[in-house]
Amino acid sequence: MPRRRLSERQIARIERIQDRRRSKVEARAELALSELDDEAGRNGLVVVRHGATLIVEDQDQQCHYCVTRQHIGHPVCGDQVVWQPSGPNAGVITAIQARETLLSRPGASGHDKPLAANIGLLTIVVAPQPPPSGFLIDQYLVAAERIGVSALILCNKMDLLDDSARAAFLGRLEHYAKIGYSLLPLSLKQDPSLAPLREHFAGRSGILVGQSGVGKSSLIKALLPDQAIQIGALSDATGLGRHTTSAATSYRLDSGGRLIDSPGVRSFRLGPIARAELEQGFPEFRPFIGHCRFSNCHHQHEPDCAILAASADGAIAPDRLLAFQQLAKDIARGAE
């Protein structure tokens, strides 16, 4: 027997009933959370974010499966939070501590999607193959400048090059060193301990970014010889199981720092920003900003442009100027 079709009025009535039921459930849940004793709040670190699943590590490095109180925002991996126990290995996040930094990327809706909080180091991994994309490196560097974190350009797989090719490879990146960014040549085969990279991570959290195929996964495995143990501890404590490997996760490093591995970071790109903010993302531009003839100078072909003059004098690398001009065009197109 065919099902009777509902009228629009009946459908609207059913939706109102469901909305009331959902509201009652949410109100009861919020009431239960409001009855938690704020005096019992504890400090913790969000070490896993997988959808709505949050794992908080307490001060004794014990892990707890947590839910979030409504209207406090959206905790992400690396957030320092206040939480309260609600059962064995379970709790409720009641507040997010002030963030020192927040790394985001554009989401499907066009709005920035937070990826990781309180990082201090953005490590851009490049390698001989695939060849480095200066334009992509420049986007990462702008992102680092924008949120106020250190940036490191890690030149991986140097064992693939002889002395002459190695010098040429590093020479193509030398203009980054001249404006203050660290270049770190490295090879897992020649230094499996990754001691120089560990020094950069000492005492702070960091993230690896870069093109596919540059060896990020191998670097993470080498930095985290106990990764399987840490994943196992998270799984045992929380029941997250196999999903841990596909979640944004903060791992402890022997150096005292932490490494955040996030699926979102692997496809990270710079989102829409104001042109003035983009200018500030190029530190070598800063001495010349505000000295152009026109206050709204786009640094493309305008007369008496201080940025174009600085590039002609060698104070700004031509590749960096081209990257700025391309990013500025992209921003203008996105704003149309």
PEKA-V567161 format. One record per run of one state. SS is the DSSP state (~ for helix, > for strand, _ for the rest). FROM is the first residue (numbers start at 1). TO is the last residue. Records with the same first field share a line. If there is no record, write none. Layout:
SS = FROM-TO + FROM-TO
//
This chain:
_ = 1-7 + 35-37 + 41-41 + 51-52 + 58-62 + 69-76 + 78-79 + 88-89 + 97-101 + 107-111 + 118-120 + 128-133 + 148-149 + 157-157 + 161-162 + 172-173 + 179-181 + 186-194 + 202-204 + 211-215 + 224-226 + 239-240 + 247-247 + 253-257 + 262-262 + 267-274 + 281-282 + 289-305 + 313-317 + 336-336
~ = 8-34 + 38-40 + 134-147 + 158-160 + 163-171 + 174-178 + 195-201 + 216-223 + 227-238 + 241-246 + 263-266 + 275-280 + 283-288 + 306-312 + 318-335
> = 42-50 + 53-57 + 63-68 + 77-77 + 80-87 + 90-96 + 102-106 + 112-117 + 121-127 + 150-156 + 182-185 + 205-210 + 248-252 + 258-261
//
